[in-house]
């Protein structure tokens, strides 16, 4: 007898439907199970998990040959999310379940040997995909994934929590279960702010660096901080997410999908409400940063999507690892090509990098003489290529604090106050770029630069002089205009004034003093 149901798999960051067909002949003394449709080792092993789960649920696996087909058959299937649909398909093919109910139901879940259902990765994108299919009338999901699945389905498909195979069997026999109701708007309105945010009010001194990071948060600009050790570079970078505006619904779904695929969504938090902050160690590989694997998964830069990627001790990263950042810094996405296909992962983040001016960290420091030779300094700085520096909009020096600043009580602005200014300037950018697919000034293209970054004669002369004096590239020219536009937005100015342009130029010439 033939039975079928539906499941789903994740390819890249999106899900696609999988049709699970089960045919049981019932002929023969012994049971043999064959799984086809390009299953990986974890899928093939499901035959043993499913057999034990069926027996512990009080049923016997049918005798004879059981053929399980996972369609489409030309795409590789991986993971243990097919355990539950396969078990239900086997029981339906043996006549124990209502095949009509099962044929209009999508099922995901890993089975334990005792029949209990374990969570799976990617429940959020899977539920989003299933909600689009009008043929399906229900989704059975592990109880541990139920919140993210219910929010993603958003009432389009009823979602039923399953913690044991016997519950799924009851559902397919027509027993009424209670679906979980959840709305995205209700969750976003009720979810509290993350209390773990660090506050800029804790930082002593460093007024200019705080200003630079405020500009970076407002326009989405990449930033490089250069200064001796112990000046607070890491402390400042860790506080940047606290002044970024709250994520929109679209950004929340984009970011949560990535974390759902990687199994990073914690219990009780089906959506990632706060902007991510990722700080990989300098020993990270290019695959760890970009993403990869036989069936590629997102890397650190995609986990930082819509948030902050912090690279501390920038020259300590391998040169080839840093160079792979060029494409995502320009396009906001990364393409990973493997034998299984080509995958595009979103990677629209704010890069914040920190480094010392020399290997010992005390170059030009009057209180701590530098011990490095000229050759050591040149080799250290040469690890950061010119093209990569060109893609960083803001370069700022983090100076050593004086004795008075160290002993003084912090009295700077709180992150909440700064965030209000950032949010107000972001609203101006949203209105300016409405319908263009652009969220902030850092994403402006040539057309937007010509339309929204118009300079008068005096400012064009100032910029021409800066280009000649510091040998700035065309990319540096564009980025100066973007930063100047952001500074003008912070001042609620309609046009770029001389002081806005002058400040933006100052953020581009620090590297000329070091490189």
C-alpha positions as CSV (number, residue, x, y, z in Angstrom):
1,X,0.0,0.0,0.0
2,X,1.2,3.5,-0.8
3,X,1.1,6.5,1.5
4,X,2.7,9.9,1.3
5,X,3.2,13.0,3.4
6,X,5.3,16.1,3.2
7,X,8.4,17.4,5.0
8,X,10.9,20.1,4.2
9,X,14.7,20.6,3.9
10,X,16.9,23.7,4.0
11,X,19.1,24.6,1.1
12,X,21.2,27.7,1.8
13,X,19.0,29.8,4.1
14,X,15.7,28.8,2.4
15,X,13.5,25.7,2.7
16,X,11.9,23.6,0.0
17,X,9.2,21.0,0.3
18,X,10.1,17.3,0.3
19,X,7.5,14.7,-0.6
20,X,7.9,11.6,1.4
21,X,6.4,8.5,-0.4
22,X,6.3,5.1,1.4
23,X,5.3,1.9,-0.3
24,X,5.0,-1.3,1.7
25,X,4.5,-4.6,-0.2
26,X,3.6,-6.7,2.8
27,X,5.2,-9.7,1.1
28,X,7.8,-11.7,2.8
29,X,8.6,-12.9,6.3
30,X,11.2,-10.2,7.2
31,X,11.1,-6.4,6.9
32,X,13.6,-4.6,4.7
33,X,13.7,-0.8,4.3
34,X,15.2,1.0,1.3
35,X,15.5,4.8,1.3
36,X,16.0,6.5,-2.0
37,X,16.2,10.1,-3.2
38,X,19.9,11.0,-2.4
39,X,19.8,10.5,1.4
40,X,22.9,11.2,3.4
41,X,24.2,8.9,6.2
42,X,22.0,10.5,8.8
43,X,18.8,9.9,6.7
44,X,19.8,6.3,6.0
45,X,20.3,5.7,9.7
46,X,16.7,6.8,10.3
47,X,15.5,3.2,9.4
48,X,16.9,2.0,12.8
49,X,15.6,4.9,14.8
50,X,12.2,4.6,13.2
51,X,11.9,0.9,13.7
52,X,12.6,1.2,17.5
53,X,10.3,4.2,17.8
54,X,7.4,2.4,16.1
55,X,7.9,-0.7,18.4
56,X,8.0,1.5,21.5
57,X,4.8,3.3,20.4
58,X,3.0,-0.1,20.4
59,X,3.1,-1.0,16.7
60,X,5.0,-3.5,14.6
61,X,6.9,-2.5,11.5
62,X,5.2,-4.2,8.4
63,X,6.9,-7.1,6.9
64,X,8.2,-7.3,3.3
65,X,10.0,-4.6,1.4
66,X,9.4,-0.9,2.4
67,X,10.6,1.6,-0.2
68,X,10.8,5.2,1.0
69,X,11.3,7.9,-1.7
70,X,12.3,11.5,-0.8
71,X,11.3,13.7,-3.8
72,X,12.7,15.6,-5.6
73,X,15.2,12.8,-6.0
74,X,18.0,14.9,-7.6
75,X,18.6,17.1,-4.4
76,X,20.6,15.6,-1.6
77,X,18.7,15.2,1.7
78,X,20.6,15.5,5.0
79,X,19.7,15.5,8.7
80,X,17.3,13.6,11.0
81,X,14.2,15.8,10.4
82,X,12.7,13.0,8.2
83,X,12.4,10.5,11.0
84,X,8.9,11.4,12.0
85,X,7.4,11.7,8.5
86,X,9.0,8.4,7.6
87,X,7.5,6.7,10.7
88,X,4.0,8.0,9.9
89,X,4.3,7.0,6.3
90,X,5.3,3.5,7.2
91,X,2.3,3.2,9.6
92,X,-0.1,4.7,7.1
93,X,1.2,2.3,4.3
94,X,0.4,-0.6,6.7
95,X,-3.2,0.7,7.2
96,X,-2.9,2.0,10.7
97,X,-3.5,5.7,9.9
98,X,-5.8,7.9,7.7
99,X,-3.8,8.4,4.6
100,X,-5.9,11.3,3.5
101,X,-5.1,13.3,6.6
102,X,-1.4,12.4,6.3
103,X,-1.3,13.5,2.6
104,X,-2.3,17.0,3.5
105,X,0.0,17.3,6.5
106,X,3.6,18.5,6.7
107,X,5.8,16.8,9.3
108,X,9.2,17.5,10.7
109,X,11.0,15.9,13.7
110,X,13.8,13.6,14.8
111,X,12.9,10.5,16.7
112,X,14.5,9.0,19.7
113,X,14.5,5.3,20.2
114,X,11.7,5.5,22.7
115,X,9.5,7.4,20.3
116,X,10.0,10.9,21.8
117,X,10.4,13.7,19.2
118,X,13.6,15.8,19.3
119,X,14.0,19.4,17.8
120,X,15.4,20.0,14.4
121,X,17.4,22.9,12.9
122,X,15.7,25.3,10.5
123,X,12.1,25.1,11.8
124,X,11.6,28.9,11.1
125,X,12.4,28.8,7.3
126,X,10.7,25.4,7.0
127,X,7.5,26.8,8.5
128,X,7.7,29.9,6.3
129,X,7.9,27.7,3.2
130,X,5.1,25.4,4.3
131,X,2.8,28.3,5.0
132,X,3.0,29.3,1.3
133,X,1.6,25.9,0.2
134,X,-2.2,26.0,0.1
135,X,-2.4,22.2,-0.3
136,X,-1.2,21.6,3.2
137,X,-3.6,21.9,6.1
138,X,-1.4,21.3,9.1
139,X,2.2,21.2,10.3
140,X,3.4,18.8,13.0
141,X,6.6,20.1,14.6
142,X,8.6,19.2,17.7
143,X,7.4,20.9,20.8
144,X,10.9,22.4,21.3
145,X,10.5,24.2,17.9
146,X,6.9,25.1,18.2
147,X,7.3,28.8,19.0
148,X,9.4,29.6,15.9
149,X,7.3,27.4,13.7
150,X,4.0,28.9,14.9
151,X,5.3,32.5,14.5
152,X,6.5,31.7,11.0
153,X,3.3,30.1,9.9
154,X,1.5,33.2,11.2
155,X,-2.0,31.5,11.3
156,X,-1.8,30.5,7.6
157,X,-1.3,26.8,8.6
158,X,-2.2,25.4,12.0
159,X,0.9,24.2,13.8
160,X,0.6,21.3,16.3
161,X,3.3,20.6,18.9
162,X,4.4,16.9,19.0
163,X,6.6,15.5,21.8
164,X,6.0,11.8,21.0
165,X,5.3,9.6,18.0
166,X,2.0,8.5,19.6
167,X,0.7,12.1,19.5
168,X,1.4,12.3,15.7
169,X,-0.3,8.9,15.3
170,X,-3.4,10.1,17.1
171,X,-3.5,13.2,14.9
172,X,-3.4,11.1,11.7
173,X,-6.2,8.9,13.1
174,X,-8.4,12.0,13.4
175,X,-8.0,12.8,17.1
176,X,-8.3,16.5,17.6
177,X,-5.2,18.2,19.0
178,X,-4.8,21.8,20.1
179,X,-2.8,24.0,17.7
180,X,-0.5,26.7,18.9
181,X,-1.6,30.2,17.9
182,X,0.9,33.0,17.6
183,X,1.2,36.2,15.6
184,X,4.3,38.0,14.6
185,X,2.9,41.4,15.4
186,X,1.9,40.2,18.9
187,X,5.3,38.7,19.7
188,X,7.2,41.8,18.4
189,X,5.0,44.1,20.6
190,X,5.4,42.0,23.7
191,X,9.0,41.0,23.5
192,X,11.2,43.1,25.9
193,X,14.5,44.7,25.1
194,X,17.5,42.6,25.7
195,X,18.9,43.7,29.2
196,X,22.4,42.6,28.4
197,X,23.3,45.6,26.3
198,X,26.4,47.4,27.4
199,X,26.2,51.1,27.9
200,X,28.3,53.9,26.4
201,X,28.0,55.8,29.7
202,X,30.4,53.3,31.1
203,X,33.2,54.4,28.8
204,X,35.6,57.1,30.2
205,X,36.8,59.7,27.7
206,X,37.2,58.8,24.0
207,X,34.7,61.4,22.9
208,X,35.9,61.4,19.3
209,X,35.7,57.6,19.1
210,X,32.2,57.6,20.4
211,X,31.3,60.2,17.8
212,X,32.8,58.1,15.1
213,X,30.8,55.0,16.2
214,X,27.6,57.1,16.4
215,X,28.2,58.0,12.8
216,X,28.9,54.4,11.9
217,X,25.7,53.2,13.5
218,X,23.7,55.9,11.8
219,X,24.9,55.2,8.3
220,X,25.9,51.6,8.5
221,X,29.6,52.5,7.9
222,X,32.5,50.1,8.5
223,X,35.0,51.4,11.1
224,X,38.7,50.8,11.9
225,X,40.0,51.8,15.4
226,X,43.8,52.1,15.8
227,X,45.4,52.6,19.2
228,X,47.7,51.2,21.8
229,X,46.5,48.2,24.0
230,X,44.3,49.0,26.9
231,X,42.6,52.1,25.5
232,X,39.1,50.5,25.3
233,X,38.8,49.5,21.6
234,X,37.0,46.2,22.4
235,X,34.9,47.9,25.1
236,X,33.7,50.5,22.6
237,X,33.0,48.0,19.9
238,X,30.9,45.8,22.2
239,X,28.6,48.8,22.9
240,X,27.9,49.5,19.3
241,X,24.8,47.2,19.0
242,X,23.2,49.1,21.9
243,X,22.9,52.3,19.8
244,X,21.7,50.6,16.6
245,X,18.0,51.1,15.9
246,X,15.6,48.2,16.5
247,X,15.3,45.7,13.7
248,X,12.3,45.8,11.4
249,X,10.1,42.8,10.9
250,X,11.9,42.0,7.6
251,X,15.3,42.2,9.3
252,X,14.1,40.1,12.2
253,X,13.0,37.3,9.9
254,X,16.2,37.5,7.8
255,X,18.4,37.3,10.9
256,X,16.3,34.7,12.7
257,X,16.3,32.3,9.7
258,X,20.1,32.2,9.7
259,X,20.3,31.5,13.4
260,X,17.5,28.9,13.1
261,X,19.4,27.0,10.5
262,X,22.4,26.9,12.7
263,X,20.4,25.9,15.8
264,X,21.3,29.1,17.6
265,X,17.8,30.2,18.6
266,X,17.4,29.6,22.3
267,X,14.3,28.2,24.0
268,X,11.7,31.0,24.7
269,X,13.2,33.2,22.0
270,X,11.9,32.0,18.7
271,X,13.0,35.2,17.0
272,X,16.2,37.1,17.4
273,X,15.0,40.6,18.5
274,X,18.4,42.2,19.1
275,X,21.0,42.9,16.5
276,X,23.7,40.2,16.5
277,X,27.3,40.9,17.6
278,X,29.9,38.4,16.4
279,X,33.5,38.5,17.4
280,X,35.4,35.5,15.8
281,X,38.9,34.7,17.0
282,X,41.8,35.6,14.7
283,X,42.5,31.9,14.1
284,X,39.2,31.5,12.2
285,X,39.4,30.0,8.7
286,X,38.0,31.5,5.6
287,X,35.2,28.8,5.6
288,X,34.4,29.7,9.2
289,X,34.1,33.3,8.3
290,X,32.3,33.0,5.0
291,X,30.5,29.8,5.4
292,X,31.1,26.4,3.9
293,X,31.1,22.7,4.2
294,X,30.0,19.9,1.9
295,X,26.5,21.3,2.1
296,X,27.4,24.9,2.9
297,X,26.1,26.5,6.1
298,X,26.4,30.3,6.9
299,X,29.6,31.6,8.5
300,X,30.4,34.3,11.0
301,X,29.7,37.1,8.6
302,X,26.2,35.8,7.9
303,X,25.6,35.3,11.6
304,X,26.4,39.0,11.9
305,X,23.8,39.9,9.2
306,X,22.0,43.1,10.2
307,X,24.3,43.5,13.2
308,X,28.0,44.0,13.9
309,X,31.1,41.9,13.0
310,X,34.0,42.8,15.3
311,X,37.5,41.7,14.2
312,X,39.9,42.4,17.1
313,X,43.6,42.4,16.5
314,X,43.0,42.7,12.8
315,X,46.6,42.1,11.5
316,X,46.6,38.8,13.4
317,X,44.0,37.3,11.1
318,X,45.4,35.4,8.1
319,X,45.8,37.5,5.0
320,X,43.6,35.2,2.8
321,X,40.9,35.3,5.5
322,X,40.8,39.1,5.4
323,X,40.8,39.3,1.6
324,X,37.6,37.2,1.3
325,X,35.8,40.1,3.1
326,X,36.0,42.2,0.0
327,X,32.9,40.9,-1.8
328,X,30.5,40.9,1.2
329,X,31.7,44.4,2.2
330,X,30.7,45.6,-1.3
331,X,27.6,43.6,-2.0
332,X,26.1,42.7,1.4
333,X,26.1,39.0,0.5
334,X,28.5,36.2,0.0
335,X,28.5,33.4,-2.7
336,X,29.8,30.0,-1.7
337,X,30.3,27.5,-4.5
338,X,30.6,23.8,-3.8
339,X,29.9,20.6,-5.7
340,X,26.4,20.6,-4.3
341,X,25.7,23.9,-5.9
342,X,26.2,27.7,-5.5
343,X,24.7,29.3,-2.3
344,X,24.2,33.0,-1.6
345,X,24.1,33.9,2.1
346,X,23.1,37.4,3.2
347,X,26.0,39.3,4.9
348,X,24.9,42.9,5.4
349,X,26.8,43.9,8.5
350,X,28.8,46.8,10.0
351,X,32.4,45.8,10.2
352,X,34.3,47.1,13.3
353,X,38.0,46.3,13.3
354,X,40.6,47.1,15.9
355,X,44.4,47.0,15.8
356,X,47.5,48.3,17.4
357,X,49.7,50.8,15.5
358,X,52.7,48.3,15.7
359,X,53.4,44.8,17.0
360,X,54.2,46.1,20.5
361,X,51.4,48.6,20.4
362,X,53.3,51.7,21.5
363,X,54.3,53.4,18.2
364,X,54.6,57.2,18.8
365,X,53.7,56.7,22.5
366,X,55.7,59.2,24.6
367,X,55.1,57.2,27.8
368,X,56.0,53.8,26.4
369,X,58.9,53.7,24.0
370,X,58.2,51.5,20.9
371,X,60.5,48.4,20.8
372,X,59.7,47.5,17.2
373,X,62.1,47.9,14.2
374,X,61.0,49.7,11.1
375,X,60.8,46.3,9.3
376,X,58.6,44.8,11.9
377,X,56.2,47.7,11.8
378,X,56.0,47.6,8.0
379,X,55.4,43.8,7.9
380,X,52.7,44.2,10.6
381,X,50.8,46.9,8.8
382,X,51.3,45.2,5.4
383,X,49.0,42.4,6.6
384,X,46.1,44.9,5.9
385,X,45.9,45.4,2.2
386,X,45.0,48.7,0.6
387,X,41.8,47.4,-1.1
388,X,40.5,46.2,2.3
389,X,41.3,49.6,3.9
390,X,39.6,51.3,1.1
391,X,36.4,49.5,1.9
392,X,36.4,50.8,5.5
393,X,34.6,54.1,5.6
394,X,35.8,55.5,9.0
395,X,39.4,55.3,10.4
396,X,39.7,56.6,13.9
397,X,42.5,56.8,16.5
398,X,41.9,55.6,20.0
399,X,44.3,57.6,22.2
400,X,45.7,56.6,25.6
401,X,43.7,58.0,28.5
402,X,45.4,60.5,30.8
403,X,45.6,60.0,34.6
404,X,42.7,62.4,35.1
405,X,40.5,60.6,32.6
406,X,41.2,57.2,34.2
407,X,40.5,58.5,37.7
408,X,37.4,60.4,36.8
409,X,33.9,59.0,37.0
410,X,32.3,58.2,33.6
411,X,29.9,61.0,32.7
412,X,29.2,60.5,29.0
413,X,25.8,60.1,27.3
414,X,23.9,56.8,27.7
415,X,23.4,54.5,24.9
416,X,19.6,55.2,25.0
417,X,20.2,58.9,24.3
418,X,22.6,58.2,21.4
419,X,20.2,55.6,20.0
420,X,17.5,58.2,19.8
421,X,19.6,60.4,17.6
422,X,20.6,57.4,15.5
423,X,17.0,56.3,15.1
424,X,15.9,59.8,14.1
425,X,18.6,60.0,11.4
426,X,17.8,56.5,10.2
427,X,14.1,57.5,9.7
428,X,15.4,60.3,7.4
429,X,17.3,57.7,5.4
430,X,14.3,55.4,5.2
431,X,12.2,58.2,3.8
432,X,14.9,59.2,1.3
433,X,15.4,55.7,0.0
434,X,11.8,54.6,0.0
435,X,11.3,52.0,-2.8
436,X,15.0,51.7,-3.7
437,X,15.8,48.7,-1.6
438,X,18.4,50.7,0.4
439,X,18.3,50.9,4.2
440,X,21.1,53.2,5.0
441,X,23.6,55.7,3.5
442,X,26.5,53.1,3.3
443,X,24.4,51.2,0.7
444,X,24.1,54.1,-1.7
445,X,25.0,53.5,-5.3
446,X,26.3,55.9,-8.0
447,X,22.8,57.2,-8.7
448,X,22.0,57.9,-5.1
449,X,25.3,59.6,-4.6
450,X,24.6,61.9,-7.5
451,X,21.1,62.7,-6.3
452,X,21.6,63.0,-2.6
453,X,25.2,64.1,-2.1
454,X,25.3,67.2,-4.2
455,X,28.2,69.5,-3.3
456,X,28.5,73.3,-3.9
457,X,31.6,74.8,-5.5
458,X,33.4,75.4,-2.2
459,X,32.9,71.8,-1.1
460,X,34.0,70.4,-4.4
461,X,37.2,72.4,-4.1
462,X,37.8,71.1,-0.6
463,X,37.2,67.5,-1.7
464,X,39.5,68.0,-4.8
465,X,42.3,69.3,-2.6
466,X,41.9,66.2,-0.2
467,X,42.0,63.8,-3.1
468,X,45.2,65.4,-4.5
469,X,46.9,65.7,-1.1
470,X,46.2,62.2,0.2
471,X,46.0,60.3,-3.2
472,X,42.5,59.1,-2.4
473,X,41.0,56.4,-4.7
474,X,37.6,56.6,-6.4
475,X,36.2,54.3,-3.8
476,X,37.5,56.5,-1.0
477,X,35.8,59.5,-2.7
478,X,32.5,57.7,-2.7
479,X,32.8,56.7,0.9
480,X,33.7,60.2,2.0
481,X,30.4,61.4,0.4
482,X,28.4,58.7,2.1
483,X,29.9,59.5,5.5
484,X,29.3,63.2,4.9
485,X,25.7,62.5,4.1
486,X,25.3,60.6,7.4
487,X,26.9,63.5,9.4
488,X,24.4,65.8,7.7
489,X,21.6,63.5,8.6
490,X,22.7,63.6,12.3
491,X,22.5,67.3,12.1
492,X,19.1,67.2,10.3
493,X,20.7,69.1,7.4
494,X,19.2,68.9,3.9
495,X,22.5,69.4,2.1
496,X,26.1,68.6,2.9
497,X,27.8,71.5,4.5
498,X,31.5,72.3,4.7
499,X,31.8,71.1,8.3
500,X,30.2,67.7,7.4
501,X,32.5,67.2,4.5
502,X,35.6,68.2,6.5
503,X,34.8,65.8,9.3
504,X,34.2,63.0,6.8
505,X,37.6,63.7,5.2
506,X,39.3,63.5,8.6
507,X,38.0,60.0,9.0
508,X,39.7,58.9,5.8
509,X,43.3,60.2,6.3
510,X,44.4,58.4,9.4
511,X,45.6,55.4,7.4
512,X,47.8,57.7,5.4
513,X,49.8,58.4,8.6
514,X,50.4,54.7,9.2
515,X,50.5,53.1,5.8
